[in-house]
């Protein structure tokens, strides 16, 4: 860690401080377990004094960290003009990171968001799909900021994604197959049935190793394959699903949350509600993607994903069940996720697992579980009550774990 006392001596003597050194100091101080308000005040002063010297990447790293601190709001507000000026000539993908930081810090500013959202809407095709998905997720996860420009931008991003992406591609880019040498004697590649399905790289293959041609697909099979035998590889392998990224889960969570709020908004008016379900056809790609996760091999993989993303998936499923008012929809997937969550909470109770930053993780789980509980309660649906009660019980369990984990601090 950088000696900040030394850094302050340089600054006090009028010696120019490297912007890279300041960024490193911000990161190191944030990672430190010992909080020092004096140190952070000194760092804040250095950031503001040198703000014109930072390049955009350095500043993005800084705002990403200070947006997580309760006193970071002041410095973020002072940096707004600087960031808007920098964006005039820089890559528009930076906009996603700026919006995320300011939403996280619960800063609402119509003029600021108007400029940022306008840049997004004008350049939708220039953004990577992953950037747009991350932005959608953050808008919905940090939902305390209620801004009309962000709301309008959210609609345009979802429409753009539903029109331009293939859910199968998002799914296949999230899951991949790793080939490992089979340690079980006597197992040959020929034992794989012609109808067995597994994933390799960004494709799904049927049966033995094949070359794949993508075609129009249905939600159950994900890819219809045209195959040729590959004679080059003869080493026996076993095929293991591997999660490469969480784009599919982030997208399902964000779209389900958006549609739930749209559904509730239109619910009071029968005509508007009919229009909502007509509009819902545009989003059937989202629902198809949810059904894709019921594939047997992917269900197995869901047992290996990070708990945080499992809670996001749980909330996405609940939102979907609420929207369609059908308790049988995705029941297999829901039960699988619930079982996995129960295992996680049991391990946390018994201290059988090590979670880095356990308190912060538990708070994140609660934040996810608490989302839309008021809506579920105030707009009750008979078929949904069992799921609502389960959600409430999970909140109680995580709160008890959080209290137990911080028992020493509470007593102190």
RAGI-V326492 format. One record per pair of residues at least 12 apart in sequence whose ideal C-beta (glycine too) atoms are under 7 Angstrom apart, sorted by sequence separation. I is the first residue (numbers start at 1). J is the second residue. D is the distance in Angstrom with one decimal. If there is no record, write none. Layout:
i->I j->J d->D
i->I j->J d->D
This chain:
i->194 j->206 d->6.8
i->213 j->225 d->7.0
i->376 j->388 d->4.8
i->63 j->76 d->6.1
i->194 j->207 d->4.5
i->212 j->225 d->5.1
i->213 j->226 d->4.2
i->263 j->276 d->5.8
i->317 j->330 d->5.7
i->7 j->21 d->6.8
i->29 j->43 d->6.3
i->193 j->207 d->6.6
i->262 j->276 d->6.3
i->47 j->62 d->6.1
i->83 j->98 d->5.7
i->139 j->154 d->5.5
i->192 j->207 d->5.8
i->210 j->225 d->6.2
i->63 j->79 d->6.5
i->192 j->208 d->5.9
i->211 j->227 d->6.8
i->317 j->333 d->6.3
i->26 j->43 d->5.9
i->99 j->116 d->5.5
i->210 j->227 d->3.8
i->211 j->228 d->5.0
i->317 j->334 d->5.0
i->7 j->25 d->6.2
i->25 j->43 d->6.3
i->98 j->116 d->6.3
i->136 j->154 d->6.7
i->204 j->222 d->5.0
i->210 j->228 d->6.3
i->373 j->391 d->6.5
i->2 j->21 d->6.8
i->189 j->208 d->6.0
i->204 j->223 d->4.6
i->206 j->225 d->5.1
i->211 j->230 d->6.8
i->203 j->223 d->6.6
i->205 j->225 d->6.4
i->210 j->230 d->6.6
i->317 j->337 d->6.5
i->4 j->25 d->5.9
i->95 j->116 d->5.4
i->136 j->157 d->5.7
i->177 j->198 d->5.7
i->206 j->227 d->6.9
i->208 j->229 d->6.5
i->209 j->230 d->4.6
i->2 j->24 d->5.9
i->135 j->157 d->6.6
i->136 j->158 d->6.8
i->177 j->199 d->4.2
i->369 j->391 d->6.1
i->2 j->25 d->4.9
i->176 j->199 d->6.1
i->177 j->200 d->3.9
i->314 j->337 d->5.1
i->22 j->46 d->5.4
i->59 j->83 d->6.8
i->95 j->119 d->5.3
i->175 j->199 d->5.3
i->177 j->201 d->6.7
i->209 j->233 d->5.9
i->259 j->283 d->6.3
i->313 j->337 d->5.8
i->22 j->47 d->6.4
i->95 j->120 d->5.6
i->132 j->157 d->5.3
i->176 j->201 d->5.5
i->369 j->394 d->5.4
i->370 j->395 d->6.3
i->2 j->28 d->5.7
i->76 j->102 d->6.3
i->176 j->202 d->6.5
i->369 j->395 d->4.9
i->1 j->28 d->4.4
i->48 j->75 d->6.8
i->59 j->86 d->7.0
i->92 j->119 d->5.7
i->310 j->337 d->6.3
i->314 j->341 d->6.3
i->22 j->50 d->6.5
i->47 j->75 d->6.4
i->51 j->79 d->6.5
i->255 j->283 d->6.4
i->17 j->46 d->6.3
i->76 j->105 d->5.4
i->80 j->109 d->7.0
i->132 j->161 d->6.1
i->173 j->202 d->5.7
i->366 j->395 d->6.3
i->369 j->398 d->6.7
i->48 j->78 d->6.1
i->56 j->86 d->4.8
i->77 j->107 d->6.6
i->172 j->202 d->4.7
i->290 j->320 d->6.1
i->310 j->340 d->5.8
i->1 j->32 d->6.9
i->19 j->50 d->5.9
i->40 j->71 d->6.9
i->44 j->75 d->5.1
i->51 j->82 d->5.2
i->76 j->107 d->5.9
i->84 j->115 d->5.6
i->92 j->123 d->4.6
i->172 j->203 d->6.3
i->255 j->286 d->4.5
i->310 j->341 d->6.2
i->73 j->105 d->5.3
i->80 j->112 d->5.3
i->87 j->119 d->6.7
i->117 j->149 d->4.3
i->121 j->153 d->6.0
i->124 j->156 d->6.9
i->129 j->161 d->6.9
i->172 j->204 d->6.6
i->366 j->398 d->5.1
i->17 j->50 d->6.6
i->64 j->97 d->6.8
i->72 j->105 d->5.8
i->117 j->150 d->6.3
i->120 j->153 d->5.5
i->365 j->398 d->5.1
i->366 j->399 d->6.6
i->8 j->42 d->5.8
i->19 j->53 d->5.1
i->56 j->90 d->5.0
i->60 j->94 d->6.2
i->67 j->101 d->4.0
i->73 j->107 d->6.2
i->92 j->126 d->5.5
i->93 j->127 d->6.1
i->113 j->147 d->5.2
i->252 j->286 d->6.6
i->302 j->336 d->6.3
i->4 j->39 d->5.8
i->11 j->46 d->6.3
i->19 j->54 d->4.9
i->23 j->58 d->5.0
i->30 j->65 d->4.9
i->63 j->98 d->7.0
i->67 j->102 d->7.0
i->92 j->127 d->6.7
i->93 j->128 d->6.7
i->96 j->131 d->4.7
i->100 j->135 d->6.7
i->103 j->138 d->6.0
i->114 j->149 d->5.0
i->121 j->156 d->5.5
i->302 j->337 d->6.7
i->26 j->62 d->5.6
i->68 j->104 d->6.8
i->99 j->135 d->6.4
i->103 j->139 d->6.5
i->113 j->149 d->4.5
i->117 j->153 d->4.1
i->124 j->160 d->4.9
i->129 j->165 d->5.8
i->294 j->330 d->6.9
i->362 j->398 d->5.7
i->60 j->97 d->5.1
i->64 j->101 d->5.6
i->67 j->104 d->4.6
i->108 j->145 d->5.3
i->110 j->147 d->6.9
i->113 j->150 d->5.7
i->252 j->289 d->6.2
i->299 j->336 d->5.2
i->303 j->340 d->5.5
i->307 j->344 d->5.0
i->4 j->42 d->7.0
i->20 j->58 d->6.9
i->23 j->61 d->5.5
i->27 j->65 d->6.7
i->56 j->94 d->5.9
i->63 j->101 d->4.4
i->67 j->105 d->4.2
i->93 j->131 d->5.3
i->96 j->134 d->6.2
i->100 j->138 d->4.3
i->104 j->142 d->5.0
i->106 j->144 d->5.2
i->252 j->290 d->5.8
i->294 j->332 d->5.5
i->302 j->340 d->6.5
i->19 j->58 d->5.5
i->23 j->62 d->6.2
i->26 j->65 d->5.6
i->96 j->135 d->4.5
i->103 j->142 d->4.4
i->106 j->145 d->6.0
i->108 j->147 d->5.6
i->110 j->149 d->6.7
i->200 j->239 d->6.9
i->294 j->333 d->4.9
i->362 j->401 d->5.8
i->363 j->402 d->6.9
i->290 j->330 d->6.2
i->293 j->333 d->5.7
i->362 j->402 d->4.5
i->198 j->239 d->4.3
i->248 j->289 d->6.2
i->103 j->145 d->5.0
i->199 j->241 d->5.9
i->359 j->402 d->6.8
i->362 j->405 d->6.6
i->359 j->405 d->5.8
i->189 j->236 d->5.9
i->358 j->405 d->5.6
i->359 j->406 d->6.1
i->188 j->236 d->6.0
i->189 j->237 d->7.0
i->168 j->217 d->5.7
i->187 j->236 d->6.0
i->171 j->222 d->6.5
i->338 j->390 d->7.0
i->345 j->397 d->5.3
i->349 j->401 d->6.7
i->308 j->361 d->6.8
i->315 j->368 d->5.4
i->319 j->372 d->6.6
i->341 j->394 d->6.9
i->348 j->401 d->5.3
i->168 j->222 d->5.5
i->181 j->235 d->6.5
i->182 j->236 d->4.5
i->311 j->365 d->5.2
i->322 j->376 d->6.5
i->168 j->223 d->6.5
i->181 j->236 d->7.0
i->182 j->237 d->5.8
i->181 j->237 d->6.3
i->182 j->238 d->4.5
i->241 j->297 d->5.8
i->308 j->364 d->5.8
i->312 j->368 d->6.1
i->315 j->371 d->6.1
i->325 j->381 d->5.2
i->327 j->383 d->4.4
i->345 j->401 d->7.0
i->180 j->237 d->6.4
i->241 j->298 d->7.0
i->311 j->368 d->4.5
i->326 j->383 d->6.6
i->179 j->237 d->4.5
i->180 j->238 d->5.9
i->243 j->301 d->6.3
i->311 j->369 d->6.7
i->325 j->383 d->5.5
i->241 j->300 d->6.7
i->253 j->312 d->4.4
i->260 j->319 d->4.5
i->322 j->381 d->6.5
i->325 j->384 d->6.9
i->179 j->239 d->6.4
i->180 j->240 d->6.2
i->241 j->301 d->4.1
i->249 j->309 d->5.0
i->256 j->316 d->4.4
i->263 j->323 d->5.2
i->243 j->304 d->6.8
i->252 j->313 d->6.8
i->177 j->239 d->5.0
i->178 j->240 d->5.1
i->243 j->305 d->5.7
i->253 j->315 d->6.2
i->257 j->319 d->5.9
i->260 j->322 d->6.2
i->322 j->384 d->5.3
i->177 j->240 d->6.8
i->246 j->309 d->4.9
i->249 j->312 d->5.5
i->253 j->316 d->4.4
i->256 j->319 d->3.8
i->260 j->323 d->5.8
i->321 j->384 d->6.3
i->177 j->241 d->6.4
i->178 j->242 d->4.7
i->249 j->313 d->5.1
i->252 j->316 d->4.2
i->256 j->320 d->5.3
i->259 j->323 d->5.8
i->177 j->242 d->6.8
i->175 j->241 d->5.9
i->176 j->242 d->5.2
i->321 j->387 d->5.9
i->175 j->243 d->6.2
i->176 j->244 d->5.0
i->174 j->243 d->6.7
i->175 j->244 d->6.7
i->219 j->288 d->4.2
i->318 j->387 d->5.5
i->174 j->244 d->6.0
i->222 j->292 d->6.0
i->173 j->244 d->6.8
i->174 j->245 d->5.5
i->173 j->245 d->7.0
i->174 j->246 d->6.8
i->219 j->291 d->4.6
i->174 j->247 d->5.3
i->219 j->292 d->5.5
i->222 j->295 d->6.9
i->318 j->391 d->6.4
i->173 j->247 d->6.6
i->174 j->248 d->4.3
i->170 j->247 d->5.5
i->171 j->248 d->5.4
i->170 j->248 d->5.2
i->170 j->251 d->6.4
i->158 j->255 d->6.1
i->198 j->297 d->6.2
i->158 j->258 d->6.1
i->197 j->297 d->6.5
i->154 j->258 d->6.4
i->264 j->375 d->5.8
i->260 j->372 d->6.2
i->267 j->379 d->6.7
i->137 j->250 d->4.1
i->140 j->253 d->6.7
i->133 j->247 d->5.3
i->140 j->254 d->4.7
i->260 j->375 d->7.0
i->264 j->379 d->6.0
i->134 j->250 d->6.7
i->137 j->253 d->6.4
i->130 j->247 d->6.0
i->133 j->250 d->5.3
i->137 j->254 d->4.9
i->140 j->257 d->4.3
i->133 j->251 d->5.1
i->136 j->254 d->3.9
i->140 j->258 d->6.7
i->167 j->285 d->4.9
i->171 j->289 d->6.4
i->170 j->289 d->6.9
i->162 j->282 d->5.7
i->162 j->283 d->5.9
i->167 j->288 d->5.7
i->171 j->292 d->5.4
i->167 j->289 d->4.0
i->162 j->285 d->5.5
i->175 j->298 d->6.6
i->167 j->292 d->6.9
i->175 j->301 d->6.5
